[in-house]
Amino acid sequence: MFLIGVELKQRTALETSDSLAELAELAETAGGAVVGEGTQRMEAPVAATFIGTGKAEEFARECRADNVDTVIFDDELSPAQSRNLELVFECKVLDRTALILDIFAQRARTKEGKLQIELAQLQHLLPRLTRFWGHLSRQKGGIGMRGDGETQLETDRRRVQDRISRIARELDVVRRQRATQRHGRQRNLWPLASIVGYTNAGKSTLLNALTGAAVLAEDKLFATLDPTTRRLRLPTNQNLLLTDTVGFIRKLPHGLVEAFKATLEEVVQADLLLHVVDASHPQAAEQIEAVNAVLEEIGAHGKPTLMVLNKADRLTESGEGAGERFRQLYPNAVVISALTGDGLPALLAELNNQVRPIREFMELAVPHEASAVIARLHAVGQVIERDYNGEKAWFKVRLPPHLHEEFAPYVVQELQVPMAAESV
C-alpha cells in the first residue's frame, strides 16, 4: 500500500504527518503492508484528481516501481476523483472513508453491527457505481423489447437503494428493541454511564477491569464495534450500568455516524460519560477534540463528563507533564492505568461522587392536554408513581439534572430519594 496526504493551508506539516501515521495504523489494522507514502502542499484540492496531476504521475511511477496494488488517500475523494486517479495509478485507489469501512466490515460480529456496516458501505458505494458500469450499453427492456431499456448502472442503483431501505427498516426495529431493553434496565433506577473516547484509548480494557467483563481488548484501532453493558457496584453499594461503545477517530465519515445511530443512542441516553483518553499519546489534545466533535454531531455534547486519563503506565517524564496539564484543564480528571489497575480506586471514588446527584427526585403536575410533555417525561425520566385523576396528571419521577430546566414549569416540589433507590 502507498499512502498519500495533502498539507492544505489550514493544516500544519505536523498535523499532516500525524494523520498519515494514523492512516498507516488503519492500513495495518485492515491487513495491509505500507511500502511508502507521499505528501503535497497545496492551497486547495484539485477538482479532477485531488492532488496535482504532476504529483499524481510522480507517485504513480513510485507505485509501479514498488509493485503497489493499492493507493490510499488520507482524505475523502469524490467519485470522479477516484475514477481519474485509478486511471493514473493503474491500481485500486481508496480514501480514508473506504478504509475505515473495510475495517468495520472485518470486525463486525453481531447482526446489528453487520447491518450498520453494510448500510454505510452501500451509502458510500451508491454515488460511485458509475465507475463500475459506465462502459456498458443499454439493455433492451419492455414487452417485445421496444426501445432502449435500463442501463446496468440504473438497475444496480435501484437494487442498492432498495437494499438501503430494507436495512434502514431493520435497524429501526433494532433501535426499538434497544429502547425496550434500556427501559427495562432503567426500571431498577440505576444510573447509566457510557465509556466514550478515541479508538484504542483503552475503553474495553477499562470495562473489563471495572466489571470483570470479557470484552475483546486489543492494541488495534476499532477493536470494539458492538456495545456491551455491564453492572458496576460502587464502593457505596450504589449500582451503575456501564456501557462500552465504538471508538471515535478524526475524519470519522458522517455516513458511518449515521449508520451507527442505533448503537450510539447508548451514549445519547447516558446520564454520565466516561471520556477515556490515551494520556501517553502525543496527539491526545487533538483526539479529545475529535471525540467532542462526534459527541456534538450525535447530540450528546454537554452531558456530565468524567475525564479518565488512561495508560499512565506508558507516561514518560515529559508525558507526566502533559498529564498534569490535562488535570488543570479538567479538575475532576482521574489518572489511571486500566491495564495495571493503578488509579482505579480513585476512579471509583470519583464515579461515586458524580453519580450521587445524577438524578433528581421530584413531583410534577402536568396538564392533561400537554400530552407531548407527558410523553417526553416517560421517555427521559424514571417515573416512580403516576396519577391521572384530577385536573392535572401527577408524577413522582427521577430526572437527569440537565433536564431540570425543561420540566421546571411543572415542578411542584423536590422530594427525598425513594427507599428503593437508596437500597440498590
N, C-alpha and C positions, 0 to 999 in steps of 0.2 A: 504494500500500500504506500501511496505517496500523498502527503498532507499539504494542503495549501491554505494559507491565511492571508488576510488583507489588513494592512495597517491604515485605517481610514483616519480622516482629520481629527475625529473626536476620540480616537484611541491612541494610547501610547505604545511604544515598542514593547515595553514590559507586559502590558495587558495582552497584546497580540501573542507574545511568546508564551505567557501563562495559559492562554486559551488553547494554543496549539498543543501544549504539553498535556492539557486535559483531553484534547481530541485524540492524542496518541493513546492515552489510557482507555478511552472509549473504544478505539480500534482494537486494542489488545483484548479488552473485555469481550468484544464481538468475535474474537478468534483470529484476527488478522496479525500480520507482521509488518511493522513500519520500516521501510527501507530508506526513506528520505522525506524531506519537507522543504517548502519554499514559501517566501512571503513577498508581497509587493506593497509599496507605499503609494496610496492614491488619495485623491481628493474625494472621489465618489466612484462607486462601481460602474463598470461599462455595461450598457444595456444588453448587448449581444452575448458577451462572454464573461461577465462579472469582472475578471481581470483583463488587462490589456492583451491584445492579440499577439503582440510580440513576446510578452512574458509567457503567455499560454504555449506558444510554439517552443520557447526555450525549455519550459518544464516538460513538455511532451517529448522532446529529444532525450532529456534525462530519464524519463519513464521508460522509453523504448530501450535505452542502453541498459537499464536495470531489469528489463522484462516485467515491469509493473503491470498488474492486471486490474487494479482499482485505484482511482484517484478520489480523495475525499476533501471537500471544501469545508472550511470552518464556519461558513455562513450558509443561510438558506438560499438556494438557487431557484430561479423561476423555471418553468417547464422549457421555455425557449433556450435559456442559458444552458441547461443540462444537455439538451439536444445538440446545440452548437459545440459545446465542449467535448462531447463524445466524438464528434467528427474530427476535432483537432487532436485529441489524445489517442483516438482509436482503441479505447478500452472503456470499461464501466466507470461512470462518474457519479459519485454520491455527494450529498451535502450532509451537514451535521444532523438535520432532522431525520433523514433516511437511516443514518447510522444508529441513532437512538432508538428509532422504531424497530430496527433489526435486533438490537439487544433486548428490548422489551419482549419481542416475539419469542426469542430464545428462552427467556426466563419466566414467562407466564406459566403458571401451574394450574390455577383454578379455571373453571368455565367462565367466570366473570372476567378474570384477567385476560383470558384469550379473546373474549368478545370485545373488550375495551381496546386491545391492541389491534384487532382486525378492523375495528371501526376507524381508528386513527390511520392505519395503513391505507385503507380504501379512500379516505378523505384526502390523503396525500397523493394517492395514485390518480384519482379522477381527472384532475386537470393535465395529467402527464400521459394520458392514453394515446394522444396523437403521435408521440414518438414511436409507438409500437406498431400502429396500424395505418399511418399516413400513406404508405406505399400501395395500399390495396384499392382496387377499383370497386365500383358499386356492385352489390349483388342484385340479382333480379328478384322482384317481390310482387306480391299481389296475385289475385286469381288470374290464371293464364299468363302470369309474369309480364303484365303490361307495363312498360316503362321501367325506370330505374327504381330499385328498392333502397333499403338502408345500406349504408356502408358498414363494414365490420366494426369501425370505430363507434358508430352510433348504437349498434347492437350491444357492444361491450359496455358502453357508457350507461345504457339503460339497465343492464344487468347489475353493474356496480351500484347504481343509485337504488335499485330495488333491494340489494343486499344491505346497503347502509340503512335503509328504512327498517328492514327486519331486525337488524342488530340494535338499532335505537329503541325499538319496541321491547326487545328482550331486556335491554339494560334498564328500561323504565320499570319492568317487573322486578329486576334486581334491586332497584332503588327503593321500591315499595317494601320489598322483603327486608331490606336493611333498616328502613324506618320502623317496621314492626319489631325487629329484633332489638333496635335501640330503645323503643318504647318499653319493651319487656324488661330490659336491663334497668331502665330508669325507675321502674316501679319500686326497686329496692332503695330509692333515694340516695344512690351512690353517685358522687361527682364523677364526671367524665374528663379524662385528660388524654391528649394526643401528643405523641412524640413526633416532632417535625424537625427538619434540618436538611442540610446539603447531603447529596448522596455520598456514602462511605464516611459519614461523620461518626458512626458508631451507634446508631439508633437501635438496631436489633440486638447488639451486644448489651446495651443498657437494659432493654426489656428483659432479656434473659437473666441478667444479673439481679434485677429487682424482683422478678416474679417467678424465676425458675422455669420460664418458658423454654421451648426447644426450637426457637425460630432460627432459620439458616442465617448465619452471620459470617460473611466472607470479606476479605480485604479486596473487594471489587466494587466497581460502580454498579448501582442498581441491583444489589443482591436481593432486595425485598421489593416485590410489586404488590402482593396481596396483603391487606391489613390483618393484623392479629390483635385480639383484645384479651387481656388477662386481668384478674383481680389482684390488687396490691393492698395489703393490710399495713397501714402506717403505724408508727410507734404508739399512738394514742388509741389504737384499736379501731380507727376510722378506716372504712373500706373505700378504695378508689379504683375505678376501671381505667386501665391504661392501654392505649392502642398504638401499635407501631404502624407507620404509614410509609408510602413510597417516598424515596428521597427526591429532592429538587436539584436543579442544575441551572447554570447560566444558559441563556438562549434556549430554554425549555420550549418546545414547539407548542403554540397555542392550541392546536388541534389535539395534542396529547392531553393537555389540561382539561379540555372539553370532554374527551373520551373517558377520562378518569374521574369525572364529576361524582359518580356513584361512590367511588372509593374515598374521594376527598371530602365527602359530606361528613365523614367521621371527624375531620378537622374543623369543619364549619360548625358542627353541633357541640363541639367540646367546650367544657367550662374553663379549662386551663390548657395552655400549650407549653410543652417542654421543648424549647428550641435548643437542640443539641448542636454544638459547634466543635469542629476539629481545631482545638486551640493551637495545635502544633503546625497547622498548615500556614504557609506564608501568605496565602490569599484569604485568610479567614474573614477579614472585614468585607471583602467583595462577596464571599459566599453568604454572609449574613444578609447583605443587600439583595442578593438573588433570591433567597428564601422569602424575604419580606415582600418582594415584588410578586411572587407567586401567591402568597397569602392574600395580598391585596386583590389579585385577579380573581380568586375564588370566594372573596367576601369574608375572609377570616382575619383581616388586618385589624389591629386594635384590641384583640382579645387579651385577657390577662395572660402574660407570658413569663415563664421562668427560664432564664438563660442558663444552659448547662455547658460549661467549658470542658470538653472531653479530651481524652488522650494526654492527660497530664504526665503519664509515664514517658512520653516522647519529647517533652519540652526540654530544650537546652537552656542555657543561662539567658540567651537572648530571647528565647521563647517565653521564659518566665516573665520577662519584662512585658511582653505582649499580653500575657495572661493578666498581669496587673492592670494594664490599660483597659482591658475589657471589663475588669471588675469595677474600675472607676466609672466607665460608661453605664454599666448595669450593676448597681449596688447590691442587688439580691442574687447576683450570679454565683453559681457554685462550681468550683473546680474539682473535677473527678477523673478517675480512670475506670471506665466501665470494665476494662479487661482485667485489671488487678484488684478492683474493689475499693481503691483509695477514694475517699471523699463521699462514698455512698451514704454513711450515717448522716453527714451534713446535708446531703440532698434530701433524704427522707425527712429530716427535721424542717427544712425549708418548705418541702411539699406540704407538710402538716400545717405550717403557718399560712400557706397560700390557700389551702383547701378549706380551712375553718370558716371563713366568711364567704365561701364561694356561692352559696345560695341563701337568699333572704326569705324568711318565712313571714308571710303577711296575709291579711284578709282583704279581699277585694269585693266591691259591689259593682256589677256591670249591667247597664240597661239591657233588657231582653232584645231590643231592636239592634243592638250593637253586636250582631252575630259574627262579624269579622274579628272583633276584639276577642270574643269568647273562643273562636276557632284558633286564633293566634296564641291565646293563653294555654290551650291544650297542646299546641304544637311545640312551644318552647319552655313551658313550665312543668312542674310536677304537682299536679292537682291532688291534694290530700282529702279535701271534703268539698262537696258542692250542694247547693240548694237552689232550685229553680222556682220555688214557691215565693209568692210575694211580688212586689213591684219591680224588684231587680233580682238578678241571679247573683248569689253569694258564693264566694270561693275562698278556701284556705289553700294557699299554694306556695311552693318554693320556686323562686326565680333567680337567675344569674344577676349579679349586681349591675352589669352593663345594660340590662333591660329595665331597670327600675324607672328611669325617666319615661320610657314608652308607656308604662302602665300607671304612672303617678296619678293621673286624674281619677282613677278608680280605687286607689288605696284607701281603706278605712282605717286600718291600724297595722302596725308591725307586731308580730307575735313571737313568743318563745319557740325555740326549736322543738318539734314534737318528740315525744319519748322514743318513738320507733326509730327516728333518725339518730338519736343520741346513743342508742344501744348497738348500732351496727359497727 
